Amino acid sequence: MDELQDHTPKAEGKAVVQSVSGLHARPSLALVKLAKRFQSKIEVSFDQAGPWTDAKSIVKLMRLKVPKDATLYVRAEGPDAHDAVRAVLGLIEGQASSDG
Amino acid sequence: MANVGIVVVSHSPDVARGTADMVRQMVGEEVKVAWCGGDPGGGLGTNVEAILRAIEEAWSERGVAILVDLGGAETNSEMAVEMLPEMRRSKVVICNAPLVEGAVVAAAEASAGSSLEQVRQAAEELCRS
């Protein structure tokens, strides 16, 4: 492993999807737009062991077809990794009234 | 600077209008979307003048991404791009992506403030599994 990577901030967490229709089109877009505000690489997965999906890709995220009540793992790597994970988890858990 | 704009070109005005409706449902007013479809006689077809008008309507300094359906929609779109002033020509791309899904995904990407190349890549990513 590259030694430099050891100094890169990393963060992870998990949240239960609250959006009534899961992460369909518009909730996915909300997540992508949020993720793109951060410099860090941000990924999501149904399983802590992966496979991981790029949270900044609308196509990849919609393809996951994340249902409501799914547990989504979030991990980030980069200078703002902690803020990124906190923000993404907040969005996933806070989308109770979203449609799409 | 305003987000990349989206142009929908279909042989059918109904398909083009419906696709533009889906785009607006997804991104609201954050992204300019224009559509054209049908020939001047009311039949199915595409024409260069209408495509040029749609490009003008959706114009953004960040650029414009065009989504097309079949054959003539693409060749007429290419002709329309060639007829643009030189300054604008490099800011218009025709995406190699399915019309409806491509338009929605391109607009979604554009709404995040992405560059024209990022918008094109997002739409074209649909064709890769």
gemmi code that builds the backbone of each chain (N, CA, C; Angstrom):
import gemmi

chains = {
    "A": [
        ("MET", (0.836, -1.207, 0.000), (0.000, 0.000, 0.000), (0.875, 1.263, 0.000)),
        ("ASP", (0.407, 2.248, -0.666), (1.120, 3.514, -0.739), (1.207, 4.145, 0.658)),
        ("GLU", (2.396, 4.526, 1.042), (2.550, 5.081, 2.391), (1.772, 6.366, 2.582)),
        ("LEU", (1.657, 7.142, 1.486), (0.953, 8.418, 1.581), (-0.496, 8.222, 2.017)),
        ("GLN", (-1.077, 7.099, 1.630), (-2.482, 6.864, 1.950), (-2.727, 6.825, 3.451)),
        ("ASP", (-1.715, 6.463, 4.194), (-1.880, 6.361, 5.637), (-2.180, 7.709, 6.283)),
        ("HIS", (-1.810, 8.791, 5.590), (-2.038, 10.118, 6.153), (-3.345, 10.736, 5.672)),
        ("THR", (-3.985, 10.082, 4.749), (-5.241, 10.623, 4.227), (-6.372, 10.329, 5.196)),
        ("PRO", (-7.098, 11.372, 5.614), (-8.217, 11.115, 6.523), (-9.233, 10.158, 5.909)),
        ("LYS", (-9.718, 9.271, 6.725), (-10.753, 8.327, 6.289), (-11.874, 8.356, 7.310)),
        ("ALA", (-13.070, 8.097, 6.838), (-14.205, 8.038, 7.765), (-15.221, 7.068, 7.212)),
        ("GLU", (-16.003, 6.478, 8.111), (-17.090, 5.635, 7.635), (-18.224, 5.597, 8.639)),
        ("GLY", (-19.355, 5.128, 8.169), (-20.528, 5.039, 9.034), (-21.631, 4.318, 8.290)),
        ("LYS", (-22.774, 4.206, 8.939), (-23.901, 3.574, 8.257), (-25.197, 4.251, 8.660)),
        ("ALA", (-26.193, 4.124, 7.794), (-27.487, 4.744, 8.058), (-28.571, 3.932, 7.384)),
        ("VAL", (-29.784, 4.054, 7.914), (-30.932, 3.359, 7.321), (-31.669, 4.338, 6.407)),
        ("VAL", (-31.925, 3.889, 5.193), (-32.554, 4.752, 4.194), (-33.998, 5.049, 4.573)),
        ("GLN", (-34.339, 6.342, 4.682), (-35.675, 6.742, 5.121), (-36.576, 7.165, 3.973)),
        ("SER", (-35.999, 7.507, 2.843), (-36.807, 7.975, 1.712), (-37.881, 6.940, 1.392)),
        ("VAL", (-39.126, 7.382, 1.245), (-40.254, 6.450, 1.109), (-40.087, 5.502, -0.072)),
        ("SER", (-39.444, 5.962, -1.118), (-39.299, 5.094, -2.289), (-37.857, 4.603, -2.443)),
        ("GLY", (-37.080, 4.680, -1.358), (-35.674, 4.303, -1.468), (-34.908, 5.368, -2.224)),
        ("LEU", (-33.685, 5.026, -2.626), (-32.881, 6.011, -3.365), (-33.187, 5.908, -4.862)),
        ("HIS", (-34.408, 6.320, -5.235), (-34.736, 6.363, -6.652), (-34.191, 7.659, -7.243)),
        ("ALA", (-34.749, 8.066, -8.348), (-34.100, 9.135, -9.117), (-33.764, 10.386, -8.298)),
        ("ARG", (-34.784, 11.027, -7.752), (-34.480, 12.317, -7.127), (-33.729, 12.213, -5.807)),
        ("PRO", (-34.045, 11.240, -4.958), (-33.193, 11.087, -3.770), (-31.730, 10.761, -4.139)),
        ("SER", (-31.549, 9.979, -5.196), (-30.172, 9.693, -5.640), (-29.479, 10.975, -6.071)),
        ("LEU", (-30.208, 11.791, -6.795), (-29.619, 13.051, -7.261), (-29.240, 13.942, -6.081)),
        ("ALA", (-30.099, 13.972, -5.064), (-29.792, 14.784, -3.884), (-28.494, 14.302, -3.242)),
        ("LEU", (-28.331, 12.985, -3.197), (-27.119, 12.434, -2.587), (-25.882, 12.777, -3.429)),
        ("VAL", (-26.017, 12.627, -4.752), (-24.891, 12.924, -5.644), (-24.471, 14.393, -5.522)),
        ("LYS", (-25.476, 15.272, -5.507), (-25.148, 16.699, -5.428), (-24.452, 17.033, -4.119)),
        ("LEU", (-24.906, 16.412, -3.048), (-24.251, 16.614, -1.760), (-22.817, 16.077, -1.807)),
        ("ALA", (-22.671, 14.855, -2.326), (-21.348, 14.218, -2.361), (-20.353, 15.052, -3.169)),
        ("LYS", (-20.821, 15.645, -4.248), (-19.927, 16.408, -5.116), (-19.424, 17.693, -4.469)),
        ("ARG", (-20.030, 18.091, -3.361), (-19.542, 19.291, -2.683), (-18.254, 19.004, -1.907)),
        ("PHE", (-17.950, 17.732, -1.737), (-16.760, 17.374, -0.963), (-15.638, 16.927, -1.890)),
        ("GLN", (-14.425, 17.195, -1.431), (-13.248, 16.776, -2.201), (-13.021, 15.280, -2.114)),
        ("SER", (-13.394, 14.710, -0.989), (-13.071, 13.313, -0.723), (-13.762, 12.372, -1.689)),
        ("LYS", (-13.121, 11.201, -1.869), (-13.801, 10.111, -2.552), (-14.850, 9.577, -1.583)),
        ("ILE", (-16.088, 9.441, -2.050), (-17.171, 8.970, -1.187), (-17.834, 7.774, -1.852)),
        ("GLU", (-18.003, 6.711, -1.066), (-18.601, 5.505, -1.623), (-19.667, 4.965, -0.680)),
        ("VAL", (-20.625, 4.227, -1.273), (-21.667, 3.589, -0.471), (-21.737, 2.112, -0.820)),
        ("SER", (-22.272, 1.335, 0.122), (-22.385, -0.107, -0.097), (-23.475, -0.667, 0.800)),
        ("PHE", (-24.064, -1.770, 0.378), (-25.016, -2.483, 1.236), (-24.284, -3.291, 2.299)),
        ("ASP", (-23.016, -3.502, 2.077), (-22.248, -4.391, 2.944), (-20.920, -3.715, 3.283)),
        ("GLN", (-20.536, -3.842, 4.508), (-19.290, -3.213, 4.945), (-18.084, -3.742, 4.158)),
        ("ALA", (-18.246, -4.950, 3.630), (-17.153, -5.565, 2.866), (-17.187, -5.174, 1.377)),
        ("GLY", (-18.146, -4.345, 1.008), (-18.276, -3.954, -0.388), (-19.196, -4.890, -1.147)),
        ("PRO", (-19.316, -4.790, -2.453), (-18.632, -3.825, -3.318), (-19.113, -2.381, -3.082)),
        ("TRP", (-18.202, -1.459, -3.291), (-18.484, -0.044, -3.037), (-18.852, 0.668, -4.326)),
        ("THR", (-19.766, 1.606, -4.182), (-20.258, 2.361, -5.341), (-19.951, 3.843, -5.151)),
        ("ASP", (-19.450, 4.462, -6.206), (-19.113, 5.880, -6.197), (-20.367, 6.732, -5.960)),
        ("ALA", (-20.397, 7.439, -4.842), (-21.582, 8.235, -4.496), (-21.693, 9.505, -5.333)),
        ("LYS", (-20.689, 9.794, -6.160), (-20.763, 10.985, -7.012), (-21.249, 10.651, -8.416)),
        ("SER", (-21.594, 9.382, -8.642), (-22.090, 8.975, -9.964), (-23.585, 8.693, -9.909)),
        ("ILE", (-24.367, 9.529, -10.571), (-25.832, 9.352, -10.568), (-26.215, 8.018, -11.219)),
        ("VAL", (-25.507, 7.630, -12.253), (-25.850, 6.373, -12.944), (-25.594, 5.172, -12.040)),
        ("LYS", (-24.418, 5.145, -11.418), (-24.071, 4.008, -10.557), (-24.996, 3.951, -9.341)),
        ("LEU", (-25.314, 5.117, -8.799), (-26.143, 5.151, -7.594), (-27.571, 4.680, -7.896)),
        ("MET", (-28.131, 5.126, -9.001), (-29.495, 4.703, -9.346), (-29.526, 3.211, -9.671)),
        ("ARG", (-28.425, 2.732, -10.228), (-28.360, 1.316, -10.604), (-28.389, 0.405, -9.364)),
        ("LEU", (-28.000, 0.938, -8.224), (-28.020, 0.145, -6.985), (-29.446, -0.194, -6.550)),
        ("LYS", (-30.415, 0.648, -6.963), (-31.827, 0.447, -6.580), (-31.964, 0.250, -5.061)),
        ("VAL", (-31.466, 1.207, -4.332), (-31.496, 1.115, -2.871), (-32.933, 1.246, -2.365)),
        ("PRO", (-33.458, 0.233, -1.692), (-34.841, 0.321, -1.196), (-34.920, 1.046, 0.150)),
        ("LYS", (-36.151, 1.481, 0.490), (-36.365, 2.057, 1.817), (-36.012, 1.014, 2.873)),
        ("ASP", (-35.523, 1.478, 3.997), (-35.152, 0.643, 5.141), (-33.858, -0.153, 4.925)),
        ("ALA", (-33.231, 0.003, 3.785), (-31.929, -0.642, 3.585), (-30.896, 0.055, 4.474)),
        ("THR", (-29.954, -0.716, 4.952), (-28.827, -0.114, 5.655), (-27.732, 0.154, 4.638)),
        ("LEU", (-27.300, 1.397, 4.602), (-26.276, 1.780, 3.640), (-25.004, 2.172, 4.392)),
        ("TYR", (-23.924, 1.543, 4.015), (-22.626, 1.912, 4.575), (-22.037, 3.025, 3.728)),
        ("VAL", (-21.399, 3.963, 4.389), (-20.802, 5.103, 3.697), (-19.354, 5.209, 4.133)),
        ("ARG", (-18.458, 5.379, 3.179), (-17.067, 5.619, 3.556), (-16.500, 6.714, 2.684)),
        ("ALA", (-15.557, 7.429, 3.231), (-14.942, 8.529, 2.490), (-13.457, 8.567, 2.779)),
        ("GLU", (-12.740, 9.081, 1.814), (-11.295, 9.196, 1.953), (-10.860, 10.502, 1.317)),
        ("GLY", (-10.244, 11.350, 2.111), (-9.813, 12.646, 1.594), (-9.819, 13.663, 2.710)),
        ("PRO", (-9.419, 14.891, 2.389), (-9.245, 15.907, 3.437), (-10.517, 16.215, 4.219)),
        ("ASP", (-11.682, 16.088, 3.569), (-12.937, 16.397, 4.279), (-13.775, 15.131, 4.509)),
        ("ALA", (-13.079, 14.011, 4.699), (-13.772, 12.719, 4.791), (-14.798, 12.690, 5.927)),
        ("HIS", (-14.439, 13.235, 7.081), (-15.348, 13.154, 8.240), (-16.613, 13.971, 8.007)),
        ("ASP", (-16.439, 15.181, 7.502), (-17.610, 16.017, 7.209), (-18.469, 15.363, 6.134)),
        ("ALA", (-17.812, 14.763, 5.152), (-18.544, 14.150, 4.044), (-19.425, 13.013, 4.542)),
        ("VAL", (-18.854, 12.132, 5.342), (-19.624, 10.993, 5.847), (-20.778, 11.487, 6.721)),
        ("ARG", (-20.503, 12.460, 7.565), (-21.557, 12.982, 8.441), (-22.709, 13.557, 7.604)),
        ("ALA", (-22.362, 14.323, 6.573), (-23.391, 14.954, 5.742), (-24.199, 13.919, 4.969)),
        ("VAL", (-23.508, 12.926, 4.415), (-24.206, 11.910, 3.617), (-25.122, 11.067, 4.506)),
        ("LEU", (-24.637, 10.702, 5.670), (-25.477, 9.928, 6.596), (-26.716, 10.737, 6.991)),
        ("GLY", (-26.508, 12.009, 7.220), (-27.624, 12.876, 7.590), (-28.672, 12.927, 6.490)),
        ("LEU", (-28.210, 12.992, 5.267), (-29.143, 13.037, 4.135), (-29.911, 11.729, 4.005)),
        ("ILE", (-29.205, 10.622, 4.113), (-29.846, 9.309, 3.961), (-30.923, 9.124, 5.031)),
        ("GLU", (-30.617, 9.556, 6.234), (-31.566, 9.358, 7.330), (-32.657, 10.401, 7.362)),
        ("GLY", (-32.428, 11.498, 6.687), (-33.373, 12.605, 6.789), (-34.357, 12.724, 5.645)),
        ("GLN", (-34.289, 11.802, 4.686), (-35.125, 11.955, 3.496), (-36.508, 11.319, 3.638)),
        ("ALA", (-37.068, 11.343, 4.834), (-38.311, 10.613, 5.086), (-39.458, 11.017, 4.166)),
        ("SER", (-39.511, 12.285, 3.796), (-40.672, 12.727, 3.024), (-40.376, 12.842, 1.535)),
        ("SER", (-39.181, 12.440, 1.146), (-38.792, 12.614, -0.256), (-39.538, 11.638, -1.165)),
        ("ASP", (-39.712, 12.050, -2.383), (-40.338, 11.149, -3.368), (-39.336, 10.864, -4.478)),
        ("GLY", (-39.806, 10.348, -5.569), (-38.907, 10.231, -6.708), (-38.716, 8.845, -7.185)),
    ],
    "B": [
        ("MET", (-21.488, 30.728, -13.059), (-21.964, 30.510, -14.430), (-23.084, 29.466, -14.438)),
        ("ALA", (-24.054, 29.677, -15.292), (-25.218, 28.775, -15.329), (-24.787, 27.353, -15.694)),
        ("ASN", (-25.594, 26.399, -15.279), (-25.297, 24.988, -15.553), (-25.362, 24.682, -17.051)),
        ("VAL", (-24.708, 23.596, -17.422), (-24.790, 23.089, -18.797), (-26.265, 22.891, -19.172)),
        ("GLY", (-26.630, 23.279, -20.381), (-27.998, 23.120, -20.862), (-28.190, 21.801, -21.608)),
        ("ILE", (-29.446, 21.379, -21.732), (-29.766, 20.099, -22.363), (-30.720, 20.326, -23.540)),
        ("VAL", (-30.418, 19.695, -24.665), (-31.319, 19.731, -25.817), (-31.755, 18.306, -26.159)),
        ("VAL", (-33.050, 18.120, -26.317), (-33.624, 16.810, -26.651), (-34.100, 16.868, -28.100)),
        ("VAL", (-33.567, 15.959, -28.929), (-33.952, 15.926, -30.347), (-34.528, 14.549, -30.673)),
        ("SER", (-35.816, 14.534, -30.985), (-36.455, 13.270, -31.362), (-37.196, 13.451, -32.681)),
        ("HIS", (-37.454, 12.376, -33.385), (-38.293, 12.450, -34.582), (-39.741, 12.774, -34.210)),
        ("SER", (-40.112, 12.458, -32.988), (-41.486, 12.679, -32.553), (-41.549, 13.840, -31.565)),
        ("PRO", (-42.371, 14.857, -31.868), (-42.503, 15.950, -30.896), (-43.034, 15.462, -29.556)),
        ("ASP", (-43.887, 14.449, -29.584), (-44.424, 13.927, -28.319), (-43.323, 13.311, -27.456)),
        ("VAL", (-42.442, 12.544, -28.100), (-41.329, 11.934, -27.362), (-40.414, 13.025, -26.809)),
        ("ALA", (-40.111, 14.015, -27.648), (-39.201, 15.083, -27.221), (-39.794, 15.870, -26.055)),
        ("ARG", (-41.080, 16.214, -26.183), (-41.721, 16.999, -25.123), (-41.799, 16.179, -23.831)),
        ("GLY", (-42.180, 14.911, -23.976), (-42.287, 14.048, -22.798), (-40.946, 13.857, -22.108)),
        ("THR", (-39.902, 13.725, -22.905), (-38.561, 13.576, -22.328), (-38.168, 14.843, -21.568)),
        ("ALA", (-38.458, 15.990, -22.180), (-38.140, 17.262, -21.515), (-38.938, 17.388, -20.213)),
        ("ASP", (-40.182, 16.901, -20.212), (-40.982, 16.910, -18.978), (-40.309, 16.090, -17.882)),
        ("MET", (-39.792, 14.925, -18.269), (-39.120, 14.071, -17.277), (-37.869, 14.738, -16.731)),
        ("VAL", (-37.162, 15.434, -17.609), (-35.960, 16.156, -17.168), (-36.340, 17.228, -16.151)),
        ("ARG", (-37.402, 17.973, -16.449), (-37.807, 19.052, -15.527), (-38.276, 18.479, -14.189)),
        ("GLN", (-38.941, 17.336, -14.249), (-39.373, 16.669, -13.018), (-38.170, 16.360, -12.135)),
        ("MET", (-37.065, 16.016, -12.781), (-35.857, 15.626, -12.049), (-35.100, 16.847, -11.520)),
        ("VAL", (-34.939, 17.856, -12.329), (-34.034, 18.953, -11.956), (-34.718, 20.316, -11.825)),
        ("GLY", (-36.025, 20.378, -12.083), (-36.718, 21.655, -11.941), (-36.160, 22.715, -12.863)),
        ("GLU", (-35.925, 23.901, -12.301), (-35.463, 25.020, -13.126), (-33.945, 25.177, -13.084)),
        ("GLU", (-33.273, 24.228, -12.462), (-31.819, 24.389, -12.286), (-31.045, 24.229, -13.583)),
        ("VAL", (-31.671, 23.541, -14.538), (-30.998, 23.276, -15.810), (-31.944, 23.676, -16.936)),
        ("LYS", (-31.421, 24.413, -17.897), (-32.256, 24.764, -19.047), (-32.392, 23.555, -19.949)),
        ("VAL", (-33.618, 23.234, -20.318), (-33.837, 22.125, -21.241), (-34.725, 22.620, -22.380)),
        ("ALA", (-34.310, 22.297, -23.599), (-35.105, 22.647, -24.778), (-35.296, 21.394, -25.602)),
        ("TRP", (-36.383, 21.329, -26.350), (-36.625, 20.135, -27.147), (-37.098, 20.521, -28.540)),
        ("CYS", (-36.903, 19.618, -29.467), (-37.489, 19.792, -30.784), (-37.741, 18.422, -31.380)),
        ("GLY", (-38.729, 18.352, -32.250), (-39.055, 17.085, -32.886), (-40.153, 17.275, -33.889)),
        ("GLY", (-40.159, 16.445, -34.909), (-41.171, 16.533, -35.957), (-40.702, 17.400, -37.099)),
        ("ASP", (-41.262, 17.159, -38.286), (-40.915, 18.023, -39.420), (-41.939, 19.165, -39.502)),
        ("PRO", (-41.612, 20.208, -40.271), (-42.491, 21.388, -40.302), (-43.914, 21.052, -40.759)),
        ("GLY", (-44.076, 19.989, -41.511), (-45.405, 19.607, -41.981), (-46.245, 18.872, -40.947)),
        ("GLY", (-45.687, 18.639, -39.783), (-46.443, 17.982, -38.725), (-46.182, 16.483, -38.638)),
        ("GLY", (-45.348, 15.958, -39.529), (-45.024, 14.531, -39.481), (-43.837, 14.257, -38.594)),
        ("LEU", (-43.387, 13.032, -38.621), (-42.210, 12.661, -37.854), (-40.957, 13.102, -38.603)),
        ("GLY", (-39.966, 13.545, -37.859), (-38.709, 13.944, -38.489), (-37.967, 14.929, -37.617)),
        ("THR", (-36.806, 15.330, -38.094), (-36.043, 16.362, -37.380), (-35.553, 17.356, -38.419)),
        ("ASN", (-35.306, 18.577, -37.996), (-34.728, 19.533, -38.942), (-33.742, 20.457, -38.251)),
        ("VAL", (-32.784, 20.880, -39.076), (-31.633, 21.613, -38.545), (-32.046, 22.935, -37.901)),
        ("GLU", (-32.986, 23.645, -38.518), (-33.372, 24.956, -37.978), (-33.954, 24.817, -36.568)),
        ("ALA", (-34.804, 23.812, -36.400), (-35.414, 23.624, -35.079), (-34.356, 23.253, -34.043)),
        ("ILE", (-33.381, 22.463, -34.461), (-32.304, 22.078, -33.529), (-31.492, 23.311, -33.141)),
        ("LEU", (-31.213, 24.166, -34.132), (-30.471, 25.402, -33.834), (-31.245, 26.284, -32.847)),
        ("ARG", (-32.550, 26.358, -33.039), (-33.363, 27.155, -32.094), (-33.309, 26.562, -30.682)),
        ("ALA", (-33.363, 25.227, -30.632), (-33.326, 24.574, -29.317), (-31.980, 24.807, -28.630)),
        ("ILE", (-30.913, 24.750, -29.401), (-29.577, 25.021, -28.825), (-29.545, 26.439, -28.264)),
        ("GLU", (-30.097, 27.379, -29.016), (-30.143, 28.776, -28.577), (-30.933, 28.902, -27.271)),
        ("GLU", (-32.051, 28.198, -27.217), (-32.930, 28.265, -26.045), (-32.250, 27.696, -24.793)),
        ("ALA", (-31.476, 26.636, -24.988), (-30.837, 25.967, -23.848), (-29.438, 26.508, -23.586)),
        ("TRP", (-29.025, 27.541, -24.327), (-27.632, 27.954, -24.308), (-27.124, 28.351, -22.923)),
        ("SER", (-25.933, 27.891, -22.648), (-25.215, 28.283, -21.440), (-23.747, 28.415, -21.825)),
        ("GLU", (-23.064, 29.324, -21.179), (-21.620, 29.459, -21.459), (-20.856, 28.206, -21.047)),
        ("ARG", (-21.451, 27.415, -20.145), (-20.826, 26.151, -19.762), (-20.954, 25.114, -20.872)),
        ("GLY", (-21.922, 25.337, -21.776), (-22.099, 24.419, -22.885), (-23.486, 23.825, -22.940)),
        ("VAL", (-23.694, 23.043, -23.996), (-24.989, 22.398, -24.217), (-24.749, 20.939, -24.609)),
        ("ALA", (-25.468, 20.028, -23.976), (-25.404, 18.605, -24.323), (-26.681, 18.234, -25.074)),
        ("ILE", (-26.501, 17.608, -26.241), (-27.646, 17.211, -27.067), (-27.856, 15.712, -26.946)),
        ("LEU", (-29.113, 15.320, -26.750), (-29.488, 13.900, -26.747), (-30.375, 13.658, -27.953)),
        ("VAL", (-30.099, 12.597, -28.688), (-30.831, 12.332, -29.934), (-31.416, 10.923, -29.921)),
        ("ASP", (-32.421, 10.702, -30.790), (-32.922, 9.322, -30.874), (-32.247, 8.564, -32.031)),
        ("LEU", (-32.783, 8.654, -33.233), (-32.275, 7.796, -34.308), (-31.634, 8.593, -35.440)),
        ("GLY", (-30.847, 7.895, -36.235), (-30.193, 8.385, -37.463), (-30.245, 9.862, -37.763)),
        ("GLY", (-31.351, 10.306, -38.364), (-31.438, 11.689, -38.825), (-31.328, 12.703, -37.707)),
        ("ALA", (-31.764, 12.327, -36.537), (-31.658, 13.241, -35.398), (-30.187, 13.531, -35.111)),
        ("GLU", (-29.371, 12.506, -35.281), (-27.941, 12.692, -35.026), (-27.277, 13.485, -36.152)),
        ("THR", (-27.549, 13.092, -37.406), (-26.888, 13.807, -38.513), (-27.352, 15.257, -38.571)),
        ("ASN", (-28.643, 15.497, -38.345), (-29.106, 16.887, -38.353), (-28.530, 17.673, -37.181)),
        ("SER", (-28.346, 17.011, -36.056), (-27.736, 17.692, -34.912), (-26.280, 18.041, -35.225)),
        ("GLU", (-25.592, 17.115, -35.886), (-24.203, 17.404, -36.276), (-24.149, 18.601, -37.223)),
        ("MET", (-25.102, 18.638, -38.168), (-25.140, 19.783, -39.099), (-25.417, 21.066, -38.350)),
        ("ALA", (-26.341, 21.008, -37.399), (-26.672, 22.202, -36.620), (-25.440, 22.709, -35.868)),
        ("VAL", (-24.681, 21.768, -35.290), (-23.477, 22.165, -34.547), (-22.480, 22.828, -35.488)),
        ("GLU", (-22.353, 22.260, -36.703), (-21.413, 22.844, -37.673), (-21.809, 24.247, -38.098)),
        ("MET", (-23.116, 24.536, -38.025), (-23.595, 25.860, -38.455), (-23.489, 26.910, -37.345)),
        ("LEU", (-23.158, 26.476, -36.150), (-23.023, 27.431, -35.049), (-21.806, 28.324, -35.273)),
        ("PRO", (-21.834, 29.522, -34.697), (-20.630, 30.357, -34.714), (-19.463, 29.576, -34.096)),
        ("GLU", (-18.272, 29.811, -34.617), (-17.111, 29.025, -34.192), (-16.909, 29.040, -32.679)),
        ("MET", (-17.182, 30.199, -32.071), (-16.994, 30.325, -30.621), (-17.865, 29.325, -29.851)),
        ("ARG", (-19.004, 28.991, -30.420), (-19.957, 28.134, -29.703), (-19.787, 26.658, -30.024)),
        ("ARG", (-19.199, 26.390, -31.182), (-19.165, 25.013, -31.674), (-18.516, 24.051, -30.679)),
        ("SER", (-17.453, 24.523, -30.045), (-16.712, 23.641, -29.135), (-17.428, 23.445, -27.804)),
        ("LYS", (-18.511, 24.184, -27.630), (-19.248, 24.072, -26.357), (-20.539, 23.279, -26.507)),
        ("VAL", (-20.643, 22.531, -27.582), (-21.829, 21.699, -27.803), (-21.377, 20.279, -28.092)),
        ("VAL", (-21.954, 19.321, -27.380), (-21.626, 17.914, -27.651), (-22.914, 17.127, -27.891)),
        ("ILE", (-22.785, 16.114, -28.750), (-23.895, 15.175, -28.954), (-23.530, 13.906, -28.184)),
        ("CYS", (-24.398, 13.521, -27.251), (-24.074, 12.393, -26.375), (-24.456, 11.071, -27.027)),
        ("ASN", (-23.586, 10.108, -26.887), (-23.863, 8.761, -27.375), (-24.558, 7.989, -26.250)),
        ("ALA", (-25.863, 8.252, -26.117), (-26.606, 7.691, -24.982), (-28.073, 7.563, -25.372)),
        ("PRO", (-28.807, 6.682, -24.705), (-30.244, 6.581, -24.977), (-30.941, 7.904, -24.658)),
        ("LEU", (-31.953, 8.236, -25.452), (-32.551, 9.585, -25.393), (-33.111, 9.933, -24.016)),
        ("VAL", (-34.030, 9.146, -23.524), (-34.738, 9.525, -22.291), (-33.807, 9.429, -21.084)),
        ("GLU", (-33.232, 8.251, -20.914), (-32.354, 8.061, -19.753), (-31.158, 9.010, -19.830)),
        ("GLY", (-30.627, 9.168, -21.039), (-29.473, 10.049, -21.226), (-29.811, 11.485, -20.864)),
        ("ALA", (-30.986, 11.943, -21.285), (-31.374, 13.330, -20.995), (-31.530, 13.538, -19.489)),
        ("VAL", (-32.165, 12.590, -18.827), (-32.388, 12.722, -17.382), (-31.054, 12.707, -16.632)),
        ("VAL", (-30.201, 11.766, -17.003), (-28.911, 11.653, -16.312), (-28.013, 12.858, -16.625)),
        ("ALA", (-28.001, 13.290, -17.877), (-27.190, 14.461, -18.244), (-27.659, 15.683, -17.457)),
        ("ALA", (-28.969, 15.856, -17.358), (-29.495, 17.010, -16.625), (-29.171, 16.900, -15.137)),
        ("ALA", (-29.264, 15.680, -14.612), (-28.932, 15.472, -13.200), (-27.478, 15.865, -12.948)),
        ("GLU", (-26.615, 15.404, -13.827), (-25.190, 15.739, -13.692), (-24.992, 17.252, -13.832)),
        ("ALA", (-25.662, 17.837, -14.804), (-25.532, 19.287, -15.019), (-25.988, 20.061, -13.792)),
        ("SER", (-27.037, 19.568, -13.123), (-27.589, 20.290, -11.975), (-26.623, 20.328, -10.802)),
        ("ALA", (-25.624, 19.429, -10.827), (-24.609, 19.444, -9.772), (-23.477, 20.418, -10.122)),
        ("GLY", (-23.643, 21.163, -11.203), (-22.633, 22.146, -11.579), (-21.463, 21.578, -12.364)),
        ("SER", (-21.652, 20.387, -12.916), (-20.562, 19.702, -13.613), (-20.237, 20.351, -14.946)),
        ("SER", (-19.036, 20.029, -15.449), (-18.596, 20.541, -16.747), (-19.315, 19.790, -17.865)),
        ("LEU", (-19.215, 20.347, -19.075), (-19.837, 19.699, -20.237), (-19.298, 18.284, -20.429)),
        ("GLU", (-18.000, 18.115, -20.256), (-17.408, 16.788, -20.443), (-17.913, 15.814, -19.370)),
        ("GLN", (-18.062, 16.284, -18.157), (-18.613, 15.424, -17.091), (-20.063, 15.052, -17.389)),
        ("VAL", (-20.806, 15.991, -17.929), (-22.210, 15.726, -18.271), (-22.270, 14.665, -19.368)),
        ("ARG", (-21.418, 14.813, -20.376), (-21.397, 13.831, -21.456), (-21.005, 12.446, -20.923)),
        ("GLN", (-19.993, 12.429, -20.083), (-19.539, 11.140, -19.537), (-20.629, 10.458, -18.707)),
        ("ALA", (-21.374, 11.242, -17.946), (-22.438, 10.657, -17.119), (-23.490, 10.005, -18.011)),
        ("ALA", (-23.894, 10.707, -19.071), (-24.911, 10.151, -19.980), (-24.374, 8.900, -20.680)),
        ("GLU", (-23.122, 8.956, -21.093), (-22.561, 7.833, -21.850), (-22.225, 6.648, -20.952)),
        ("GLU", (-22.149, 6.909, -19.656), (-21.915, 5.830, -18.701), (-23.097, 4.857, -18.684)),
        ("LEU", (-24.259, 5.328, -19.110), (-25.446, 4.470, -19.164), (-25.240, 3.258, -20.062)),
        ("CYS", (-24.397, 3.419, -21.066), (-24.190, 2.335, -22.035), (-23.166, 1.320, -21.540)),
        ("ARG", (-22.489, 1.646, -20.452), (-21.490, 0.707, -19.916), (-22.094, -0.018, -18.723)),
        ("SER", (-21.857, -1.284, -18.635), (-22.469, -2.036, -17.532), (-21.540, -2.080, -16.332)),
    ],
}
model = gemmi.Model(1)
for chain_id, residues in chains.items():
    chain = gemmi.Chain(chain_id)
    for i, (resn, *xyz) in enumerate(residues, 1):
        res = gemmi.Residue()
        res.name, res.seqid = resn, gemmi.SeqId(i, " ")
        for name, pos in zip(("N", "CA", "C"), xyz):
            atom = gemmi.Atom()
            atom.name, atom.element = name, gemmi.Element(name[0])
            atom.pos, atom.b_iso = gemmi.Position(*pos), 0.0
            res.add_atom(atom)
        chain.add_residue(res)
    model.add_chain(chain)
structure = gemmi.Structure()
structure.add_model(model)
structure.setup_entities()
